[in-house]
Amino acid sequence: MVSRSSDTVMEPAREDRLPSSASSAVKIVIVGGFGVGKTTLVRSVSEIRPLTTEETMTEASTDVDDVSGVERKTATTVAMDFGRISLNEELVLYLFGTPGQQRFWFLWNGLFEGALGAIVLVDTRRLEVSFDVIGRLEEADVPFVIAVNAFPDASSYRTEELRSALDLPEQVPIVVCDARQRASSRDVLITLMRYLRDVVQTPEPS
């Protein structure tokens, strides 16, 4: 008797299946410097088990990666994070978190392709790591919103102070979030979609 085990296709877990009512899907990228909370945001908001590519940091990377301000971080994303969330019965967002260390930024161009918009996660303790990130998005012509991840020991900034420090256009939304909280992360995604609809005037996704 011939075994058919090699022809068996594994069914996705029930919670990972795409809702049958979904008619539109868009790609969103989550970007930011090293250690700002991109993986945390994807994990907190994804309705499916997120795909992550975190690897343990070793002493070999100490002379390569700038870990100033995040010295206690022990793992890093080396390719991307992936998750999914349904904003309503019809609209599904596919979330792609980018690696934060600059030696992996060559992967960003591929992740930017086909993206409708982006969330830039910002750590106000290390604003300087956001400058190049924002510049890359502007070069790629990807609309974005700023999400300030509220770390407990971070200094607070007024919106206009932050806008000036990051040299942002007036229309770019700036919101405060806690990337650990699903509701807070979801609110950031809703802010991005409203911005794309009302300001960027992006056509309806197919």
N, CA, C and O atoms as a DFTB+ gen file, in Angstrom:
824 C
 N C O
     1  1       0.849      -1.188       0.000
     2  2       0.000       0.000       0.000
     3  2       0.884       1.238       0.000
     4  3       1.806       1.342       0.809
     5  1       0.611       2.181      -0.905
     6  2       1.438       3.365      -1.065
     7  2       0.968       4.456      -0.115
     8  3      -0.217       4.784      -0.058
     9  1       1.911       5.008       0.624
    10  2       1.559       6.101       1.535
    11  2       1.328       7.380       0.756
    12  3       2.036       7.657      -0.213
    13  1       0.329       8.171       1.177
    14  2       0.039       9.449       0.527
    15  2       0.412      10.623       1.422
    16  3      -0.043      11.746       1.205
    17  1       1.241      10.362       2.429
    18  2       1.578      11.424       3.368
    19  2       2.306      12.579       2.699
    20  3       2.167      13.726       3.125
    21  1       3.085      12.292       1.652
    22  2       3.838      13.355       0.991
    23  2       2.937      14.300       0.221
    24  3       3.357      15.404      -0.125
    25  1       1.670      13.880      -0.064
    26  2       0.749      14.728      -0.815
    27  2      -0.169      15.530       0.105
    28  3      -1.005      16.306      -0.358
    29  1      -0.007      15.339       1.383
    30  2      -0.897      16.012       2.317
    31  2      -0.547      17.485       2.423
    32  3       0.620      17.837       2.593
    33  1      -1.549      18.349       2.325
    34  2      -1.361      19.784       2.466
    35  2      -1.868      20.202       3.832
    36  3      -3.023      19.953       4.178
    37  1      -1.015      20.829       4.596
    38  2      -1.397      21.257       5.929
    39  2      -2.397      22.402       5.848
    40  3      -2.142      23.403       5.178
    41  1      -3.515      22.263       6.515
    42  2      -4.505      23.323       6.563
    43  2      -4.056      24.399       7.542
    44  3      -3.528      24.078       8.607
    45  1      -4.258      25.686       7.195
    46  2      -3.905      26.729       8.152
    47  2      -4.797      26.652       9.375
    48  3      -5.945      26.216       9.294
    49  1      -4.265      27.076      10.501
    50  2      -5.066      27.111      11.715
    51  2      -6.274      28.008      11.496
    52  3      -6.217      28.962      10.720
    53  1      -7.362      27.698      12.179
    54  2      -8.602      28.444      11.971
    55  2      -8.402      29.947      12.135
    56  3      -8.935      30.737      11.356
    57  1      -7.622      30.345      13.162
    58  2      -7.444      31.764      13.418
    59  2      -6.562      32.445      12.380
    60  3      -6.526      33.674      12.318
    61  1      -5.838      31.657      11.551
    62  2      -4.957      32.222      10.537
    63  2      -5.625      32.353       9.172
    64  3      -5.044      32.939       8.258
    65  1      -6.825      31.821       9.021
    66  2      -7.480      31.861       7.720
    67  2      -7.993      33.256       7.406
    68  3      -8.485      33.959       8.288
    69  1      -7.878      33.652       6.148
    70  2      -8.362      34.954       5.713
    71  2      -9.882      34.970       5.760
    72  3     -10.516      34.049       5.245
    73  1     -10.485      35.990       6.365
    74  2     -11.943      36.046       6.424
    75  2     -12.567      35.986       5.032
    76  3     -12.076      36.630       4.106
    77  1     -13.639      35.222       4.880
    78  2     -14.279      35.069       3.577
    79  2     -14.887      36.367       3.073
    80  3     -15.106      36.526       1.872
    81  1     -15.163      37.299       3.987
    82  2     -15.777      38.572       3.592
    83  2     -14.757      39.575       3.058
    84  3     -15.143      40.607       2.510
    85  1     -13.450      39.290       3.210
    86  2     -12.415      40.238       2.797
    87  2     -12.414      40.423       1.288
    88  3     -12.331      39.455       0.532
    89  1     -12.508      41.679       0.856
    90  2     -12.513      41.970      -0.576
    91  2     -11.359      42.870      -0.987
    92  3     -11.065      42.983      -2.177
    93  1     -10.698      43.515      -0.028
    94  2      -9.577      44.397      -0.318
    95  2      -8.437      44.113       0.643
    96  3      -8.656      43.923       1.840
    97  1      -7.227      44.084       0.122
    98  2      -6.045      43.857       0.949
    99  2      -4.966      44.843       0.534
   100  3      -4.730      45.053      -0.656
   101  1      -4.316      45.444       1.513
   102  2      -3.259      46.405       1.224
   103  2      -2.024      46.075       2.055
   104  3      -2.106      45.433       3.102
   105  1      -0.892      46.527       1.561
   106  2       0.396      46.276       2.214
   107  2       0.847      47.523       2.963
   108  3       0.888      48.617       2.400
   109  1       1.183      47.348       4.234
   110  2       1.670      48.427       5.081
   111  2       3.034      48.018       5.632
   112  3       3.224      46.872       6.039
   113  1       3.984      48.956       5.645
   114  2       5.296      48.654       6.222
   115  2       5.459      49.414       7.541
   116  3       5.013      50.553       7.684
   117  1       6.106      48.753       8.493
   118  2       6.410      49.346       9.794
   119  2       7.914      49.572       9.828
   120  3       8.683      48.611       9.796
   121  1       8.344      50.829       9.893
   122  2       9.771      51.136       9.801
   123  2      10.218      51.927      11.024
   124  3       9.401      52.451      11.782
   125  1      11.525      51.999      11.195
   126  2      12.089      52.742      12.315
   127  2      13.487      52.251      12.601
   128  3      13.927      51.241      12.052
   129  1      14.177      52.962      13.456
   130  2      15.532      52.578      13.828
   131  2      15.548      51.327      14.681
   132  3      14.510      50.748      15.001
   133  1      16.746      50.932      15.036
   134  2      16.951      49.720      15.825
   135  2      16.340      49.887      17.217
   136  3      16.617      50.868      17.908
   137  1      15.505      48.920      17.626
   138  2      14.989      48.898      18.981
   139  2      13.848      49.840      19.282
   140  3      13.585      50.120      20.451
   141  1      13.146      50.350      18.250
   142  2      12.047      51.295      18.518
   143  2      10.718      50.596      18.770
   144  3       9.766      51.247      19.199
   145  1      10.620      49.267      18.515
   146  2       9.394      48.538      18.825
   147  2       8.620      48.004      17.651
   148  3       7.427      47.729      17.779
   149  1       9.261      47.846      16.504
   150  2       8.549      47.391      15.303
   151  2       8.018      45.963      15.472
   152  3       6.849      45.693      15.192
   153  1       8.875      45.060      15.925
   154  2       8.439      43.676      16.140
   155  2       7.343      43.613      17.186
   156  3       6.390      42.848      17.045
   157  1       7.472      44.408      18.229
   158  2       6.463      44.442      19.285
   159  2       5.114      44.878      18.740
   160  3       4.088      44.292      19.085
   161  1       5.103      45.904      17.890
   162  2       3.839      46.389      17.321
   163  2       3.184      45.321      16.455
   164  3       1.983      45.077      16.574
   165  1       3.960      44.685      15.589
   166  2       3.395      43.650      14.721
   167  2       2.818      42.517      15.558
   168  3       1.730      42.019      15.267
   169  1       3.537      42.112      16.588
   170  2       3.062      41.023      17.446
   171  2       1.787      41.412      18.183
   172  3       0.881      40.592      18.334
   173  1       1.712      42.653      18.641
   174  2       0.572      43.055      19.462
   175  2      -0.711      43.165      18.653
   176  3      -1.793      42.896      19.175
   177  1      -0.609      43.556      17.388
   178  2      -1.806      43.875      16.631
   179  2      -2.227      42.770      15.667
   180  3      -3.376      42.752      15.226
   181  1      -1.333      41.857      15.331
   182  2      -1.639      40.843      14.324
   183  2      -2.706      39.870      14.826
   184  3      -2.655      39.396      15.961
   185  1      -3.670      39.588      13.955
   186  2      -4.726      38.634      14.304
   187  2      -4.317      37.198      13.982
   188  3      -5.022      36.253      14.337
   189  1      -3.192      37.039      13.317
   190  2      -2.641      35.712      13.065
   191  2      -1.340      35.574      13.834
   192  3      -0.804      36.558      14.342
   193  1      -0.835      34.352      13.917
   194  2       0.468      34.172      14.540
   195  2       1.514      34.839      13.665
   196  3       1.729      34.409      12.531
   197  1       2.173      35.885      14.168
   198  2       3.096      36.635      13.311
   199  2       4.343      35.839      12.961
   200  3       4.824      35.021      13.745
   201  1       4.850      36.097      11.773
   202  2       6.130      35.543      11.350
   203  2       7.206      36.538      11.732
   204  3       7.148      37.696      11.319
   205  1       8.181      36.114      12.506
   206  2       9.285      36.981      12.881
   207  2      10.603      36.310      12.507
   208  3      10.693      35.086      12.419
   209  1      11.615      37.133      12.292
   210  2      12.944      36.612      11.951
   211  2      13.964      37.160      12.931
   212  3      15.028      37.634      12.534
   213  1      13.635      37.093      14.210
   214  2      14.546      37.575      15.236
   215  2      15.669      36.571      15.485
   216  3      15.444      35.362      15.532
   217  1      16.864      37.093      15.640
   218  2      18.017      36.281      15.982
   219  2      18.707      36.889      17.196
   220  3      18.673      38.101      17.405
   221  1      19.328      36.033      17.986
   222  2      20.046      36.496      19.160
   223  2      21.283      37.293      18.751
   224  3      22.051      36.869      17.887
   225  1      21.462      38.447      19.380
   226  2      22.636      39.263      19.105
   227  2      23.850      38.662      19.812
   228  3      23.750      38.163      20.933
   229  1      24.979      38.719      19.143
   230  2      26.210      38.156      19.698
   231  2      27.262      39.255      19.833
   232  3      27.080      40.374      19.354
   233  1      28.360      38.912      20.492
   234  2      29.440      39.876      20.667
   235  2      30.059      40.278      19.333
   236  3      30.672      41.340      19.227
   237  1      29.900      39.433      18.315
   238  2      30.481      39.740      17.010
   239  2      29.873      40.980      16.385
   240  3      30.485      41.602      15.517
   241  1      28.659      41.352      16.823
   242  2      27.989      42.512      16.222
   243  2      28.275      43.810      16.960
   244  3      27.831      44.869      16.519
   245  1      29.003      43.762      18.069
   246  2      29.189      44.950      18.888
   247  2      29.953      46.054      18.162
   248  3      29.720      47.235      18.419
   249  1      30.855      45.687      17.266
   250  2      31.613      46.684      16.521
   251  2      30.917      47.088      15.224
   252  3      31.413      47.948      14.496
   253  1      29.773      46.474      14.934
   254  2      29.057      46.736      13.688
   255  2      27.787      47.547      13.924
   256  3      27.491      48.484      13.183
   257  1      27.039      47.176      14.965
   258  2      25.740      47.789      15.216
   259  2      25.809      48.810      16.338
   260  3      26.475      48.601      17.352
   261  1      25.102      49.926      16.136
   262  2      25.003      50.955      17.156
   263  2      23.847      50.624      18.081
   264  3      22.686      50.710      17.681
   265  1      24.154      50.247      19.310
   266  2      23.113      49.873      20.271
   267  2      22.963      50.926      21.362
   268  3      22.450      50.640      22.444
   269  1      23.407      52.136      21.076
   270  2      23.305      53.221      22.054
   271  2      21.845      53.433      22.434
   272  3      20.982      53.621      21.576
   273  1      21.588      53.399      23.737
   274  2      20.233      53.601      24.221
   275  2      19.415      52.340      24.325
   276  3      18.368      52.332      24.973
   277  1      19.873      51.264      23.696
   278  2      19.145      49.984      23.760
   279  2      20.134      48.859      24.086
   280  3      20.079      47.777      23.502
   281  1      21.021      49.133      25.010
   282  2      22.090      48.184      25.340
   283  2      21.553      46.855      25.868
   284  3      22.227      45.830      25.765
   285  1      20.350      46.866      26.431
   286  2      19.806      45.631      26.998
   287  2      19.129      44.746      25.955
   288  3      18.720      43.628      26.269
   289  1      19.006      45.223      24.739
   290  2      18.343      44.442      23.702
   291  2      19.197      43.235      23.349
   292  3      20.399      43.369      23.124
   293  1      18.583      42.057      23.300
   294  2      19.329      40.813      23.078
   295  2      19.009      40.133      21.754
   296  3      19.680      39.171      21.380
   297  1      17.975      40.624      21.022
   298  2      17.603      39.998      19.747
   299  2      17.334      41.087      18.723
   300  3      17.010      42.221      19.075
   301  1      17.472      40.732      17.454
   302  2      17.251      41.694      16.383
   303  2      16.596      41.024      15.191
   304  3      16.829      39.845      14.926
   305  1      15.770      41.782      14.466
   306  2      15.144      41.286      13.239
   307  2      16.159      41.331      12.104
   308  3      16.776      42.369      11.864
   309  1      16.334      40.219      11.408
   310  2      17.348      40.151      10.352
   311  2      16.740      40.114       8.955
   312  3      17.479      40.211       7.975
   313  1      15.448      39.981       8.828
   314  2      14.824      39.997       7.501
   315  2      13.542      40.836       7.541
   316  3      13.491      41.921       6.963
   317  1      12.516      40.334       8.219
   318  2      11.284      41.098       8.342
   319  2      10.387      40.431       9.368
   320  3      10.593      39.280       9.753
   321  1       9.376      41.194       9.804
   322  2       8.269      40.646      10.580
   323  2       7.037      40.708       9.685
   324  3       6.920      41.596       8.841
   325  1       6.120      39.765       9.872
   326  2       4.915      39.761       9.041
   327  2       3.701      39.448       9.909
   328  3       3.721      38.529      10.727
   329  1       2.650      40.230       9.712
   330  2       1.395      39.989      10.411
   331  2       0.223      40.418       9.559
   332  3       0.398      40.910       8.444
   333  1      -0.980      40.229      10.094
   334  2      -2.195      40.591       9.350
   335  2      -3.263      41.058      10.324
   336  3      -3.393      40.523      11.425
   337  1      -4.030      42.068       9.907
   338  2      -5.147      42.528      10.714
   339  2      -6.283      42.962       9.797
   340  3      -6.059      43.608       8.773
   341  1      -7.498      42.600      10.175
   342  2      -8.693      43.039       9.449
   343  2      -9.227      44.287      10.137
   344  3      -9.631      44.237      11.298
   345  1      -9.228      45.412       9.416
   346  2      -9.757      46.642      10.008
   347  2     -11.277      46.642      10.036
   348  3     -11.892      47.241      10.918
   349  1     -11.874      45.968       9.067
   350  2     -13.319      45.755       9.067
   351  2     -13.583      44.462       8.313
   352  3     -12.644      43.725       8.011
   353  1     -14.836      44.174       8.005
   354  2     -15.164      42.896       7.375
   355  2     -14.586      42.754       5.976
   356  3     -14.439      41.639       5.475
   357  1     -14.255      43.887       5.336
   358  2     -13.798      43.842       3.943
   359  2     -12.319      44.174       3.759
   360  3     -11.680      43.659       2.841
   361  1     -11.768      45.032       4.626
   362  2     -10.409      45.529       4.426
   363  2      -9.414      44.811       5.322
   364  3      -9.557      44.801       6.545
   365  1      -8.400      44.206       4.700
   366  2      -7.338      43.490       5.411
   367  2      -6.005      44.183       5.142
   368  3      -5.681      44.522       4.003
   369  1      -5.237      44.387       6.220
   370  2      -3.904      44.961       6.085
   371  2      -2.853      43.887       6.312
   372  3      -2.907      43.147       7.295
   373  1      -1.900      43.808       5.397
   374  2      -0.739      42.938       5.578
   375  2       0.411      43.815       6.086
   376  3       0.775      44.803       5.448
   377  1       0.968      43.451       7.219
   378  2       1.965      44.259       7.898
   379  2       3.354      43.671       7.717
   380  3       3.575      42.488       7.975
   381  1       4.282      44.497       7.276
   382  2       5.670      44.071       7.079
   383  2       6.573      44.962       7.930
   384  3       6.722      46.151       7.649
   385  1       7.171      44.388       8.965
   386  2       8.112      45.126       9.799
   387  2       9.518      45.003       9.251
   388  3       9.985      43.902       8.961
   389  1      10.194      46.133       9.109
   390  2      11.537      46.135       8.527
   391  2      12.602      45.934       9.605
   392  3      12.368      46.252      10.771
   393  1      13.764      45.411       9.228
   394  2      14.875      45.322      10.187
   395  2      15.398      46.723      10.506
   396  3      15.430      47.587       9.630
   397  1      15.807      46.949      11.752
   398  2      16.227      48.281      12.157
   399  2      17.703      48.564      12.004
   400  3      18.088      49.720      11.828
   401  1      18.544      47.541      12.065
   402  2      19.978      47.770      11.962
   403  2      20.363      48.136      10.526
   404  3      19.900      47.520       9.566
   405  1      21.209      49.140      10.405
   406  2      21.507      49.680       9.078
   407  2      22.126      48.662       8.141
   408  3      21.970      48.786       6.926
   409  1      22.814      47.671       8.652
   410  2      23.436      46.681       7.757
   411  2      22.395      45.809       7.067
   412  3      22.723      45.094       6.119
   413  1      21.130      45.856       7.531
   414  2      20.059      45.100       6.881
   415  2      19.131      45.991       6.049
   416  3      18.129      45.512       5.517
   417  1      19.456      47.277       5.934
   418  2      18.560      48.198       5.235
   419  2      18.476      47.921       3.733
   420  3      17.566      48.419       3.070
   421  1      19.399      47.142       3.192
   422  2      19.308      46.813       1.768
   423  2      18.030      46.039       1.466
   424  3      17.594      45.981       0.316
   425  1      17.428      45.443       2.496
   426  2      16.179      44.704       2.312
   427  2      14.974      45.624       2.196
   428  3      13.908      45.199       1.752
   429  1      15.134      46.879       2.591
   430  2      13.989      47.781       2.639
   431  2      13.349      48.012       1.281
   432  3      12.123      48.058       1.170
   433  1      14.172      48.159       0.244
   434  2      13.609      48.470      -1.073
   435  2      12.592      47.426      -1.512
   436  3      11.544      47.766      -2.060
   437  1      12.901      46.163      -1.274
   438  2      11.960      45.110      -1.628
   439  2      10.698      45.169      -0.795
   440  3       9.607      44.907      -1.300
   441  1      10.835      45.511       0.481
   442  2       9.664      45.608       1.345
   443  2       8.803      46.817       1.000
   444  3       7.589      46.788       1.205
   445  1       9.409      47.875       0.480
   446  2       8.651      49.067       0.104
   447  2       7.808      48.852      -1.149
   448  3       6.801      49.533      -1.341
   449  1       8.210      47.913      -2.000
   450  2       7.493      47.701      -3.268
   451  2       6.041      47.302      -3.009
   452  3       5.764      46.348      -2.282
   453  1       5.127      48.048      -3.616
   454  2       3.708      47.737      -3.488
   455  2       3.074      48.207      -2.195
   456  3       1.893      47.952      -1.962
   457  1       3.844      48.897      -1.335
   458  2       3.289      49.359      -0.063
   459  2       2.389      50.570      -0.282
   460  3       2.755      51.509      -0.989
   461  1       1.219      50.540       0.328
   462  2       0.296      51.670       0.230
   463  2       0.730      52.804       1.144
   464  3       0.533      53.975       0.822
   465  1       1.319      52.460       2.284
   466  2       1.761      53.474       3.230
   467  2       2.644      52.850       4.280
   468  3       2.901      51.647       4.257
   469  1       3.115      53.686       5.219
   470  2       4.054      53.217       6.231
   471  2       3.784      53.886       7.574
   472  3       3.234      54.985       7.647
   473  1       4.184      53.196       8.623
   474  2       4.219      53.750       9.971
   475  2       5.681      53.872      10.373
   476  3       6.429      52.896      10.324
   477  1       6.085      55.074      10.771
   478  2       7.437      55.285      11.279
   479  2       7.362      55.303      12.802
   480  3       6.812      56.236      13.388
   481  1       7.907      54.284      13.435
   482  2       7.955      54.244      14.893
   483  2       9.149      55.062      15.374
   484  3      10.265      54.914      14.876
   485  1       8.891      55.927      16.353
   486  2       9.909      56.852      16.837
   487  2      10.110      56.663      18.336
   488  3       9.150      56.520      19.093
   489  1      11.365      56.666      18.747
   490  2      11.752      56.662      20.156
   491  2      12.329      58.047      20.439
   492  3      13.390      58.387      19.915
   493  1      11.645      58.859      21.264
   494  2      12.092      60.239      21.488
   495  2      13.411      60.312      22.232
   496  3      14.022      61.380      22.278
   497  1      13.872      59.216      22.816
   498  2      15.190      59.196      23.451
   499  2      16.303      59.174      22.413
   500  3      17.449      59.518      22.704
   501  1      15.948      58.761      21.187
   502  2      16.949      58.619      20.116
   503  2      16.348      59.112      18.805
   504  3      16.229      58.352      17.844
   505  1      15.970      60.391      18.772
   506  2      15.325      60.929      17.573
   507  2      16.212      60.829      16.342
   508  3      15.714      60.696      15.224
   509  1      17.524      60.893      16.542
   510  2      18.432      60.921      15.396
   511  2      18.348      59.667      14.537
   512  3      18.670      59.720      13.350
   513  1      17.920      58.530      15.111
   514  2      17.851      57.306      14.311
   515  2      16.684      57.348      13.329
   516  3      16.594      56.501      12.440
   517  1      15.791      58.323      13.479
   518  2      14.615      58.407      12.603
   519  2      14.883      59.223      11.348
   520  3      14.132      59.116      10.378
   521  1      15.932      60.033      11.343
   522  2      16.152      60.935      10.208
   523  2      16.341      60.171       8.896
   524  3      15.669      60.459       7.906
   525  1      17.253      59.199       8.890
   526  2      17.512      58.444       7.666
   527  2      16.298      57.603       7.267
   528  3      16.033      57.404       6.081
   529  1      15.563      57.110       8.273
   530  2      14.371      56.301       7.995
   531  2      13.344      57.124       7.213
   532  3      12.812      56.670       6.199
   533  1      13.076      58.329       7.695
   534  2      12.111      59.205       7.024
   535  2      12.611      59.573       5.631
   536  3      11.832      59.623       4.679
   537  1      13.907      59.828       5.515
   538  2      14.472      60.156       4.206
   539  2      14.300      59.030       3.206
   540  3      14.024      59.281       2.034
   541  1      14.459      57.789       3.651
   542  2      14.288      56.644       2.749
   543  2      12.852      56.547       2.246
   544  3      12.619      56.251       1.074
   545  1      11.892      56.795       3.131
   546  2      10.488      56.747       2.731
   547  2      10.165      57.858       1.736
   548  3       9.446      57.640       0.761
   549  1      10.701      59.044       1.989
   550  2      10.447      60.167       1.081
   551  2      11.048      59.887      -0.291
   552  3      10.439      60.209      -1.311
   553  1      12.232      59.294      -0.325
   554  2      12.856      58.936      -1.605
   555  2      12.031      57.906      -2.354
   556  3      11.925      57.956      -3.579
   557  1      11.441      56.964      -1.610
   558  2      10.630      55.909      -2.225
   559  2       9.207      56.366      -2.503
   560  3       8.423      55.618      -3.087
   561  1       8.856      57.599      -2.090
   562  2       7.524      58.157      -2.303
   563  2       6.442      57.301      -1.645
   564  3       5.386      57.052      -2.228
   565  1       6.726      56.856      -0.421
   566  2       5.759      56.077       0.351
   567  2       5.164      56.984       1.427
   568  3       5.906      57.453       2.290
   569  1       3.853      57.252       1.411
   570  2       3.236      58.096       2.446
   571  2       3.365      57.441       3.817
   572  3       3.341      56.216       3.930
   573  1       3.501      58.257       4.855
   574  2       3.706      57.691       6.184
   575  2       3.106      58.587       7.259
   576  3       2.843      59.771       7.047
   577  1       2.900      57.965       8.436
   578  2       2.552      58.692       9.650
   579  2       3.620      58.385      10.697
   580  3       4.322      57.378      10.609
   581  1       3.731      59.263      11.681
   582  2       4.696      59.094      12.754
   583  2       3.968      58.556      13.986
   584  3       2.954      59.115      14.404
   585  1       4.485      57.475      14.563
   586  2       3.939      56.915      15.793
   587  2       5.027      56.965      16.858
   588  3       6.036      56.268      16.751
   589  1       4.828      57.774      17.869
   590  2       5.798      57.910      18.951
   591  2       5.535      56.808      19.970
   592  3       4.515      56.819      20.659
   593  1       6.453      55.870      20.059
   594  2       6.300      54.770      21.002
   595  2       6.630      55.276      22.406
   596  3       7.745      55.733      22.658
   597  1       5.670      55.195      23.309
   598  2       5.792      55.828      24.622
   599  2       6.591      54.960      25.590
   600  3       6.018      54.229      26.398
   601  1       7.907      55.047      25.504
   602  2       8.760      54.345      26.458
   603  2       8.670      55.042      27.818
   604  3       8.578      56.268      27.873
   605  1       8.694      54.279      28.920
   606  2       8.479      54.849      30.250
   607  2       9.450      55.975      30.611
   608  3       9.052      56.936      31.269
   609  1      10.714      55.873      30.193
   610  2      11.709      56.867      30.584
   611  2      11.983      57.901      29.492
   612  3      12.979      58.622      29.553
   613  1      11.099      57.971      28.492
   614  2      11.305      58.903      27.381
   615  2      10.779      60.287      27.730
   616  3       9.800      60.428      28.463
   617  1      11.440      61.303      27.196
   618  2      10.982      62.673      27.382
   619  2       9.762      62.926      26.510
   620  3       9.640      62.372      25.417
   621  1       8.868      63.760      26.999
   622  2       7.680      64.102      26.218
   623  2       7.960      65.337      25.369
   624  3       8.662      66.255      25.792
   625  1       7.399      65.341      24.171
   626  2       7.538      66.456      23.251
   627  2       6.157      66.934      22.851
   628  3       5.239      66.130      22.688
   629  1       6.007      68.230      22.693
   630  2       4.779      68.723      22.076
   631  2       4.832      68.374      20.595
   632  3       5.904      68.238      20.006
   633  1       3.650      68.233      20.012
   634  2       3.571      67.803      18.609
   635  2       4.380      68.701      17.694
   636  3       5.108      68.216      16.828
   637  1       4.258      70.001      17.878
   638  2       4.960      70.920      16.978
   639  2       6.471      70.879      17.193
   640  3       7.234      71.081      16.248
   641  1       6.909      70.620      18.420
   642  2       8.345      70.468      18.677
   643  2       8.882      69.248      17.938
   644  3       9.955      69.292      17.337
   645  1       8.129      68.177      17.992
   646  2       8.543      66.951      17.316
   647  2       8.510      67.127      15.805
   648  3       9.400      66.650      15.099
   649  1       7.488      67.809      15.310
   650  2       7.390      68.047      13.865
   651  2       8.597      68.848      13.373
   652  3       9.154      68.570      12.311
   653  1       8.985      69.839      14.161
   654  2      10.138      70.659      13.788
   655  2      11.429      69.854      13.857
   656  3      12.282      69.963      12.976
   657  1      11.572      69.044      14.907
   658  2      12.799      68.258      15.077
   659  2      12.984      67.254      13.951
   660  3      14.111      66.988      13.533
   661  1      11.875      66.691      13.454
   662  2      11.938      65.694      12.384
   663  2      11.767      66.316      10.994
   664  3      11.819      65.616       9.983
   665  1      11.561      67.647      10.956
   666  2      11.404      68.368       9.688
   667  2      10.276      67.768       8.844
   668  3      10.464      67.421       7.677
   669  1       9.094      67.656       9.473
   670  2       7.952      67.021       8.818
   671  2       7.001      68.052       8.221
   672  3       6.822      69.128       8.791
   673  1       6.390      67.738       7.083
   674  2       5.339      68.593       6.542
   675  2       4.154      68.668       7.503
   676  3       3.947      67.758       8.305
   677  1       3.390      69.731       7.424
   678  2       2.286      69.972       8.340
   679  2       1.242      68.871       8.299
   680  3       0.622      68.562       9.317
   681  1       1.042      68.273       7.121
   682  2      -0.060      67.316       6.979
   683  2       0.253      65.917       7.515
   684  3      -0.659      65.103       7.660
   685  1       1.512      65.625       7.808
   686  2       1.867      64.279       8.284
   687  2       1.395      64.103       9.726
   688  3       1.833      64.850      10.601
   689  1       0.512      63.134      10.001
   690  2       0.018      62.929      11.367
   691  2       1.111      62.430      12.313
   692  3       1.986      61.655      11.926
   693  1       1.037      62.892      13.557
   694  2       1.913      62.415      14.625
   695  2       1.021      61.934      15.762
   696  3       0.212      62.698      16.289
   697  1       1.169      60.665      16.139
   698  2       0.358      60.107      17.215
   699  2       1.269      59.424      18.229
   700  3       2.366      58.975      17.898
   701  1       0.795      59.355      19.461
   702  2       1.516      58.643      20.518
   703  2       0.884      57.272      20.691
   704  3      -0.340      57.144      20.668
   705  1       1.707      56.252      20.864
   706  2       1.162      54.903      21.006
   707  2       1.978      54.100      22.003
   708  3       3.079      54.485      22.394
   709  1       1.416      52.993      22.397
   710  2       2.134      51.981      23.172
   711  2       2.132      50.718      22.319
   712  3       1.114      50.032      22.218
   713  1       3.269      50.414      21.709
   714  2       3.346      49.304      20.756
   715  2       3.026      47.962      21.387
   716  3       2.803      46.984      20.673
   717  1       2.998      47.898      22.701
   718  2       2.682      46.638      23.386
   719  2       1.186      46.377      23.445
   720  3       0.756      45.246      23.671
   721  1       0.393      47.427      23.240
   722  2      -1.056      47.329      23.402
   723  2      -1.752      47.210      22.056
   724  3      -1.555      48.049      21.177
   725  1      -2.558      46.183      21.891
   726  2      -3.228      45.945      20.612
   727  2      -4.098      47.135      20.197
   728  3      -4.038      47.569      19.047
   729  1      -4.897      47.660      21.113
   730  2      -5.798      48.752      20.774
   731  2      -5.026      49.992      20.335
   732  3      -5.429      50.680      19.398
   733  1      -3.916      50.277      21.014
   734  2      -3.108      51.429      20.664
   735  2      -2.464      51.269      19.287
   736  3      -2.451      52.206      18.489
   737  1      -1.935      50.088      19.017
   738  2      -1.324      49.824      17.712
   739  2      -2.372      49.879      16.602
   740  3      -2.100      50.379      15.510
   741  1      -3.556      49.369      16.880
   742  2      -4.634      49.403      15.887
   743  2      -5.039      50.837      15.577
   744  3      -5.350      51.161      14.431
   745  1      -5.037      51.698      16.591
   746  2      -5.385      53.103      16.366
   747  2      -4.386      53.779      15.432
   748  3      -4.765      54.632      14.629
   749  1      -3.110      53.402      15.533
   750  2      -2.108      53.954      14.625
   751  2      -2.408      53.542      13.183
   752  3      -2.313      54.358      12.267
   753  1      -2.766      52.283      12.989
   754  2      -3.104      51.811      11.639
   755  2      -4.327      52.548      11.087
   756  3      -4.367      52.894       9.906
   757  1      -5.306      52.781      11.933
   758  2      -6.496      53.519      11.495
   759  2      -6.125      54.949      11.120
   760  3      -6.640      55.489      10.141
   761  1      -5.224      55.567      11.900
   762  2      -4.756      56.917      11.572
   763  2      -4.094      56.940      10.203
   764  3      -4.319      57.858       9.414
   765  1      -3.280      55.935       9.923
   766  2      -2.622      55.861       8.609
   767  2      -3.641      55.723       7.494
   768  3      -3.528      56.405       6.475
   769  1      -4.632      54.861       7.658
   770  2      -5.616      54.655       6.598
   771  2      -6.446      55.918       6.364
   772  3      -6.790      56.228       5.223
   773  1      -6.769      56.645       7.427
   774  2      -7.504      57.899       7.267
   775  2      -6.660      58.944       6.549
   776  3      -7.163      59.709       5.726
   777  1      -5.376      58.964       6.870
   778  2      -4.463      59.887       6.201
   779  2      -4.370      59.571       4.710
   780  3      -4.413      60.474       3.874
   781  1      -4.244      58.300       4.385
   782  2      -4.177      57.902       2.976
   783  2      -5.463      58.267       2.243
   784  3      -5.432      58.665       1.079
   785  1      -6.573      58.131       2.923
   786  2      -7.867      58.426       2.295
   787  2      -8.110      59.925       2.141
   788  3      -8.547      60.383       1.085
   789  1      -7.830      60.679       3.189
   790  2      -8.235      62.080       3.221
   791  2      -7.210      63.042       2.643
   792  3      -7.574      64.053       2.042
   793  1      -5.920      62.732       2.821
   794  2      -4.884      63.666       2.394
   795  2      -4.186      63.200       1.132
   796  3      -4.078      63.944       0.158
   797  1      -3.717      61.968       1.156
   798  2      -3.011      61.446      -0.009
   799  2      -3.968      61.150      -1.144
   800  3      -3.584      61.173      -2.314
   801  1      -5.230      60.870      -0.794
   802  2      -6.266      60.580      -1.779
   803  2      -5.877      59.409      -2.672
   804  3      -5.927      59.492      -3.899
   805  1      -5.495      58.332      -2.027
   806  2      -5.138      57.113      -2.735
   807  2      -6.387      56.452      -3.293
   808  3      -7.391      56.367      -2.585
   809  1      -6.365      55.976      -4.550
   810  2      -7.534      55.273      -5.084
   811  2      -7.835      54.002      -4.318
   812  3      -6.951      53.438      -3.674
   813  1      -9.055      53.556      -4.382
   814  2      -9.462      52.338      -3.689
   815  2      -8.581      51.164      -4.122
   816  3      -8.378      50.966      -5.320
   817  1      -8.046      50.371      -3.164
   818  2      -7.227      49.208      -3.538
   819  2      -8.062      48.152      -4.230
   820  3      -9.247      47.989      -3.941
   821  1      -7.437      47.445      -5.139
   822  2      -8.144      46.390      -5.862
   823  2      -7.941      45.072      -5.157
   824  3      -8.456      44.047      -5.605
